[in-house]
Amino acid sequence: MKRLIWIGCLSYFLIGLAHVVLGSVLPVLLEHYHREYSEGGTLIFTQFAGFLAGVLVSPWLNRRFGKRGGLLIAIGLLTAAELVYTLLPPWEWLYAIAVCAGFGFGMIEAVIGTIIIAAITDKTAVAMSRLEVFFGVGAMVMPLIASGFITEGWWRFSFLVISLIALVTLLFWSKASFGEIDAVLSAKGPAASVSGQEHASPKRFPYQGGAFGILVLFIVFFFLYVGTEMSLANFMPAILIEKMGMKEAAAALSVTCFWIAMSVGRIFAGVVAEKIHYRVYVLFSCLITLVLLIVFPLMGQVWSAFAIILLLGLFMSGIFSIALVFASKLLQGSEESTPSILIASGGVGGAILPLIMGWSLDHLEVNQSAWMLAVFTAGMVVLSFAAFQLQRRKLVHQSGLQGPSGAGK
């Protein structure tokens, strides 16, 4: 099981690198091809479309080729796409390559999330938060690698680094043995479960009755969360420049501080969530994030703004991974599809809400734009409180039928 977690961590590190590499080299890429920033935005959006397709298609590919087979397809596609990026083909080809790259790392994220949540029944949140730590490290390291290559004029080799790491990851997944889990990772068809249990007559649509309402609740939650996180990461420097007159270089440090705090927080998020229960962790993380985003526009000093940014990174760090585990535990029996659906909804939010945020910065006062983030988070608080109440009622009902139990996270 430890081997599974560590290869999963390597895979999430790879995803973190792949998520940000295009943005890291975009200015020099556009200069090389003599293209405008609008065309660069289209290229990034095309990669997002590939990501969304990879997440949504992953359950079908898992059933057809097995989870290990699906992962090998996804990692192989990412390896090839990043290698072709390195060759700097004609601009028109880049759109197809972006789709392939996005499909690859989108499917990797969805499949590994599904495997970890279903295979690790004890301290699931610790395992997921460890994966997210490595994602954050990859997202922080790639801009540094790209910056060094750009300085030397070797910026195209940023893609080659990812291709080589993807190749190593591909070899690990193809050769590694995970004991009794091996048979399940290779099994095909809807009856295979990572936990090793067989479902004799699986439902084609596992979200019956109240389960569908819970799914919709978490779809909206992940839409809001990822959209808020991406809006912060993309527009925090602009807010600081407009609000406090900071220089571009200094304002850009806010994003670095945010991701460092996110990575540090993820180290402890899983342990804390296991101790205080998933529902409590998610609710209070959202509440504290809401308070911080309400206070943020009121800060008039640079040091106080950066303090809020660090606290935001810490308290937002575990929301994604712990909420993913929380939703999967509430929707038992649908572990094969729930992570993919929720990751996809988060991806949509990560594309749409930053567009709204960008519009607000063009048409509203900077403080009004900042408070818009608080409005998004208020929606998360309402939804996390509803999920909190749903699980508490479920546990009370189970206690009445079976006696006291401490199993409900």
DRENSE-40410 format. One line per 5 residues: their letters; for each residue x, y, z of C-alpha. Coordinates in steps of 0.1 Angstrom, whole numbers. Layout:
<atoms>
a = X Y Z ~ ...
</atoms>
This chain:
<atoms>
mkrli = 0 0 0 ~ 29 24 7 ~ 43 17 -28 ~ 9 26 -42 ~ 8 59 -23
wigcl = 43 69 -33 ~ 39 62 -70 ~ 6 81 -67 ~ 26 110 -52 ~ 50 109 -81
syfli = 20 110 -105 ~ 5 140 -87 ~ 39 157 -88 ~ 38 151 -126 ~ 3 166 -128
glahv = 14 197 -109 ~ 43 202 -134 ~ 20 197 -164 ~ -7 220 -152 ~ 15 251 -151
vlgsv = 42 245 -177 ~ 23 262 -206 ~ 16 293 -185 ~ 52 294 -173 ~ 67 296 -209
lpvll = 37 313 -226 ~ 53 347 -232 ~ 84 332 -249 ~ 62 306 -267 ~ 40 334 -282
ehyhr = 71 354 -291 ~ 86 324 -309 ~ 54 319 -330 ~ 46 357 -333 ~ 12 352 -318
eyseg = -10 374 -295 ~ -20 367 -259 ~ -56 361 -270 ~ -43 331 -290 ~ -23 320 -260
gtlif = -55 321 -239 ~ -72 300 -265 ~ -44 274 -263 ~ -47 272 -225 ~ -85 269 -228
tqfag = -80 241 -254 ~ -58 222 -229 ~ -85 227 -202 ~ -110 211 -227 ~ -87 181 -230
flagv = -84 180 -192 ~ -122 179 -188 ~ -125 152 -215 ~ -99 131 -197 ~ -116 133 -164
lvspw = -151 125 -178 ~ -139 96 -201 ~ -117 80 -174 ~ -145 58 -159 ~ -153 43 -194
lnrrf = -116 37 -202 ~ -112 21 -167 ~ -139 -3 -174 ~ -126 -11 -209 ~ -89 -14 -201
gkrgg = -87 -17 -164 ~ -74 11 -141 ~ -37 3 -147 ~ -44 1 -185 ~ -62 35 -183
lliai = -33 51 -164 ~ -8 37 -189 ~ -28 52 -218 ~ -30 86 -200 ~ 6 88 -190
gllta = 18 76 -224 ~ -3 103 -241 ~ 11 130 -218 ~ 47 117 -224 ~ 42 120 -262
aelvy = 24 153 -261 ~ 51 170 -240 ~ 78 156 -262 ~ 61 170 -294 ~ 58 204 -276
tllpp = 96 203 -272 ~ 100 199 -310 ~ 81 232 -316 ~ 58 220 -344 ~ 36 244 -364
wewly = 13 266 -343 ~ -19 249 -355 ~ -6 215 -343 ~ -3 229 -308 ~ -40 229 -303
aiavc = -42 191 -309 ~ -12 186 -287 ~ -28 207 -259 ~ -59 185 -260 ~ -37 154 -257
agfgf = -17 168 -228 ~ -48 180 -210 ~ -65 147 -215 ~ -35 129 -202 ~ -31 147 -169
gmiea = -68 151 -164 ~ -73 113 -166 ~ -43 106 -144 ~ -57 129 -117 ~ -92 112 -119
vigti = -80 76 -119 ~ -54 79 -91 ~ -80 98 -70 ~ -104 70 -76 ~ -78 43 -67
iiaai = -67 60 -35 ~ -102 67 -22 ~ -114 32 -29 ~ -83 12 -19 ~ -73 31 13
tdkta = -102 27 37 ~ -82 38 68 ~ -69 74 70 ~ -80 81 34 ~ -78 118 40
vamsr = -41 115 50 ~ -33 97 18 ~ -52 122 -4 ~ -37 152 13 ~ -2 137 7
levff = -10 135 -30 ~ -21 171 -30 ~ 12 182 -13 ~ 31 167 -43 ~ 8 184 -67
gvgam = 15 217 -50 ~ 53 211 -51 ~ 51 203 -88 ~ 31 236 -94 ~ 58 255 -75
vmpli = 88 239 -90 ~ 79 241 -127 ~ 80 279 -129 ~ 115 279 -113 ~ 127 253 -138
asgfi = 111 272 -167 ~ 126 305 -155 ~ 161 289 -155 ~ 156 275 -190 ~ 143 308 -203
tegww = 173 326 -189 ~ 196 303 -209 ~ 174 304 -240 ~ 165 267 -236 ~ 128 273 -227
rfsfl = 115 245 -250 ~ 133 219 -227 ~ 107 227 -200 ~ 84 204 -219 ~ 111 178 -222
visli = 116 176 -184 ~ 79 168 -180 ~ 81 142 -208 ~ 111 124 -191 ~ 94 124 -157
alvtl = 62 111 -173 ~ 82 83 -189 ~ 97 73 -155 ~ 62 74 -140 ~ 49 52 -169
lfwsk = 76 26 -162 ~ 68 26 -125 ~ 31 20 -132 ~ 38 -7 -158 ~ 63 -26 -137
asfge = 53 -21 -100 ~ 35 -48 -80 ~ 9 -38 -54 ~ 1 -73 -40 ~ -35 -82 -39
idavl = -45 -48 -55 ~ -28 -59 -88 ~ -56 -81 -99 ~ -81 -53 -92 ~ -61 -27 -111
sakgp = -59 -49 -141 ~ -96 -60 -139 ~ -120 -48 -166 ~ -157 -42 -165 ~ -180 -23 -141
aasvs = -179 -51 -115 ~ -143 -45 -105 ~ -138 -26 -73 ~ -104 -13 -60 ~ -114 -25 -25
gqeha = -115 -60 -39 ~ -153 -64 -35 ~ -174 -77 -64 ~ -207 -61 -72 ~ -230 -88 -87
spkrf = -255 -65 -102 ~ -241 -29 -105 ~ -265 -1 -112 ~ -259 18 -144 ~ -267 50 -125
pyqgg = -255 47 -89 ~ -270 80 -77 ~ -306 69 -68 ~ -329 89 -46 ~ -312 112 -21
afgil = -278 103 -34 ~ -284 124 -65 ~ -291 155 -44 ~ -259 149 -25 ~ -240 146 -58
vlfiv = -254 179 -71 ~ -245 196 -38 ~ -209 185 -41 ~ -208 193 -79 ~ -217 230 -71
fffly = -193 230 -41 ~ -163 219 -62 ~ -173 243 -90 ~ -172 272 -64 ~ -141 260 -46
vgtem = -118 254 -76 ~ -131 286 -93 ~ -123 306 -61 ~ -88 291 -58 ~ -80 297 -94
slanf = -94 333 -92 ~ -71 339 -62 ~ -41 324 -79 ~ -46 343 -111 ~ -58 377 -99
mpail = -42 382 -65 ~ -13 402 -80 ~ -37 424 -99 ~ -57 431 -68 ~ -26 441 -48
iekmg = -13 463 -77 ~ -47 481 -80 ~ -54 483 -43 ~ -19 491 -29 ~ 1 503 -59
mkeaa = 26 475 -55 ~ 52 468 -82 ~ 45 438 -105 ~ 74 417 -92 ~ 65 422 -56
aalsv = 28 415 -62 ~ 38 383 -81 ~ 53 370 -48 ~ 18 368 -34 ~ 11 338 -56
tcfwi = 43 321 -44 ~ 34 327 -8 ~ -1 314 -14 ~ 12 281 -29 ~ 39 276 -3
amsvg = 12 280 24 ~ -10 256 5 ~ 17 230 3 ~ 26 233 40 ~ -11 231 50
rifag = -16 200 30 ~ 11 182 50 ~ -11 184 81 ~ -46 186 65 ~ -53 148 63
vvaek = -41 142 99 ~ -63 170 113 ~ -93 159 92 ~ -90 123 105 ~ -90 136 141
ihyrv = -119 161 139 ~ -140 143 111 ~ -142 152 75 ~ -174 172 78 ~ -161 194 106
yvlfs = -128 200 87 ~ -146 211 55 ~ -171 233 72 ~ -147 251 95 ~ -121 255 67
clitl = -148 272 45 ~ -160 294 74 ~ -124 306 82 ~ -117 312 45 ~ -149 333 43
vlliv = -139 354 72 ~ -104 360 57 ~ -118 370 23 ~ -142 394 40 ~ -113 410 59
fplmg = -89 410 30 ~ -103 441 12 ~ -101 460 44 ~ -63 455 47 ~ -44 487 40
qvwsa = -8 475 46 ~ 13 452 24 ~ 24 431 54 ~ -12 426 66 ~ -24 416 30
faiil = 4 390 28 ~ -5 377 63 ~ -41 371 50 ~ -28 355 19 ~ -6 330 39
llglf = -36 322 62 ~ -58 317 31 ~ -33 292 17 ~ -32 273 50 ~ -69 271 56
msgif = -78 264 19 ~ -51 238 16 ~ -71 207 25 ~ -106 216 13 ~ -103 200 -22
sialv = -88 166 -11 ~ -108 163 22 ~ -141 173 5 ~ -134 147 -23 ~ -130 120 4
faskl = -160 133 23 ~ -182 131 -8 ~ -170 96 -17 ~ -178 84 18 ~ -212 99 18
lqgse = -219 83 -17 ~ -207 48 -9 ~ -209 24 -38 ~ -201 51 -64 ~ -164 55 -58
estps = -157 46 -94 ~ -175 77 -108 ~ -178 103 -80 ~ -141 115 -80 ~ -142 120 -118
ilias = -175 139 -117 ~ -163 162 -89 ~ -129 169 -104 ~ -146 177 -137 ~ -170 201 -120
ggvgg = -140 218 -103 ~ -123 221 -137 ~ -154 239 -151 ~ -154 263 -121 ~ -117 269 -126
ailpl = -124 280 -161 ~ -156 300 -156 ~ -152 319 -123 ~ -119 335 -132 ~ -136 349 -163
imgws = -162 365 -140 ~ -134 377 -118 ~ -116 392 -147 ~ -148 410 -159 ~ -153 424 -124
ldhle = -118 438 -122 ~ -125 456 -155 ~ -159 470 -145 ~ -161 472 -107 ~ -140 487 -79
vnqsa = -111 465 -68 ~ -126 459 -33 ~ -159 449 -49 ~ -140 423 -70 ~ -122 410 -39
wmlav = -155 407 -20 ~ -169 387 -50 ~ -145 359 -38 ~ -162 361 -4 ~ -196 357 -21
ftagm = -183 325 -39 ~ -170 312 -5 ~ -203 320 12 ~ -219 296 -12 ~ -194 270 -2
vvlsf = -202 276 35 ~ -239 270 29 ~ -232 238 9 ~ -207 224 34 ~ -231 231 63
aafql = -258 212 43 ~ -234 183 38 ~ -225 184 75 ~ -262 181 85 ~ -268 153 60
qrrkl = -240 132 74 ~ -249 139 110 ~ -285 128 104 ~ -272 97 86 ~ -249 88 116
vhqsg = -278 94 141 ~ -300 71 120 ~ -273 44 119 ~ -267 47 156 ~ -304 42 163
lqgps = -304 10 141 ~ -270 -5 150 ~ -259 11 182 ~ -231 36 187 ~ -203 36 162
gagk = -172 58 158 ~ -167 50 121 ~ -183 81 106 ~ -158 106 94
</atoms>
